[in-house]
């Protein structure tokens, strides 16, 4: 294989790797945004749970069915 062909093959591989890295970076950024959103929602849910009255049943098993 001559030098020119080898260089062309390396440039082609580099271009594909560069595109793959760009796509992976986009996925990582989106996952980071999703993690931030989920953390925020988790904090809100924890705050709501901590504000529940103490006489509210904690489990569905503790609740009396409506037909009783």
N, C-alpha and C positions, 0 to 999 in steps of 0.2 A: 504494500500500500504506500503510495507516495505521500510526501509531506503535505501537499495541498489538500488532498482528500482527507487526511487525518485531521487537519485543522478545521476543515469544513464540518466533519463529523463532530468534533469537539464543540464547535460553535452551535451546532444544532442541539446537541445534548444540553449545553448551557442555556439555550433559549427555553427548552422544555422545563428544565429545573427552575429557572427564574419564574416561569408562569406557575408552576406548581407551588413555589414558595409564596407567590402573591395570593393564590387561592387559599392556601393554608393560613396565611395571615388574616385574610377576611373571615375565615371560619373562627379563628381564635378571637378576633375582635367581637364577633357576634356572640360567641359563647361568654365572653367577659361581660357584655351587656346583659345577657340573659341571667348570668349569675348575680349581677348587681340587682336586677329586677326581682329575682327570687329572694334575695336577702332582704330587700325592702318589704316585700309582701310578708315574709316570715316575721319580721319585726312588728309589722302592723297586726298580724294575727296573734302574736304573743301578747301584744298590748291589749287587744280586745279580750283575750282569754283572762288576762290578769284583772280586767275590769268587770268580769262576770260576778254577779251576786253569789255569795257562798251557798245559798240554798238551791242554786241551779244544779241539777244532776250533772255529774262529770261524765257519766257513761250512758249510752243508750239503754244498757241493761237495767240501770237504776230508774229509768222513766216508767211511769205507769201507762199502759196502753189506753187509748181513748175510750174503749168499750168497758172499762172497769168503773 
